[in-house]
Amino acid sequence: MLPDLLKENAEQQLEAIVQSVRAEIVPMIEQQDYDRALEVLLQMKEPVDRFFDEVMVMAEDQDLRRNRLNLLTVLRELVLHIGDISRMHVE
C-alpha cells in the first residue's frame, strides 16, 4: 500500500485506524486476549462504513484501485487474526 495514493479522506482515515488498531492488538493476540482485541477492532466500524460509502474501490485508475484493494487486504488480515479459530485455545 502506498500512502501517496490515499487520495480520499475516508481512505486516509481508514488506513490510519488500521495501523493504530494493528499496533494495539498485536500484544493482545500474543497474550490470547481475543475479547479485548475484538473490542479494539470494533473501533474500525465507522471508518470502514465510511470508506465503503465514500470511496470507489474499483476506480478506473489502476494504481488507485490496486492501492485500495491492498488497504482492504491489510484490513482483512487484521480481522482474521482475531477470527482465526485455529489460533484460539480453550483452557
N, C-alpha and C positions, 0 to 999 in steps of 0.2 A: 504494500500500500504506500502510495506516495502522497505525503501531506500537501504538497503543492497543488495536487489535483482535487483537493477537497474544496469545491467551489461554493456549494450551498451552505448556509448557516446550519441547517439541520444535520448535514453530514459531518460538519466540523464538530458540532456538539456531540454527536453520537461517537465519533472517534475519540474525543476527549473522555467521555464517560466510560467507554470500553477500556481505555488504557488505565483509568483510575480504578475501576472495579477490578480489573485483572490484577493490579498491584495489591489491592486489598484482600482478594480472596485466595491468592496463591498460598499464603501461610495457613489459611483455614482449611483448604483442601489437603495440604500436607498433614494437618492435625486431624483429618477426617471429621471436621466440624461442618458438615454439609448443611445443617439447618441455618447456621449463621451465614454461610456462604450464599445460600439461596436468598436470604433476606437482603444481603448486599446486592446480589444480582438483580433483584427486583427494582433497584434504583434506575435501571435502564429502561423500564417500561415506557415512560413518557418520551424519552429521546428516540426509542425505536419506533413508537407510534408516529411521532412527528416526522421521522425520516421517511417512513413509507407514505405519509400524507403529502409531503412536500418535495420529495426527490424522485426524479425519473431514473431508476436504476439502469434500465436498458436504453441509455442515451445513445444517440446516433454517433457521437464522438467515441471511438473505440477505447481511447485512453481513459476517458471518464467512466465508461461502462466497466472496464476491467478494474479500475480503482474502486468503484462502488461495490462490485462483486467481491473484491478482496476484503473490503471492510466487512461485508456480510459473512465472509468466511471466517474472519477473526472472531466475530460475534458468535457464530455457530460453534466454533471450537471452545470458546469460553463457556457457553451454555452446556456443552457436552461434558465438560469437566465436572459439572455438578450432577448432570443427569445420567452419567455413565454408571449403570447399576453394578458393573463388574468391579468398580473401584470402591464400592460400599461394603462394609463388613458389619455383621451383627455380632455383638459381644455379650 
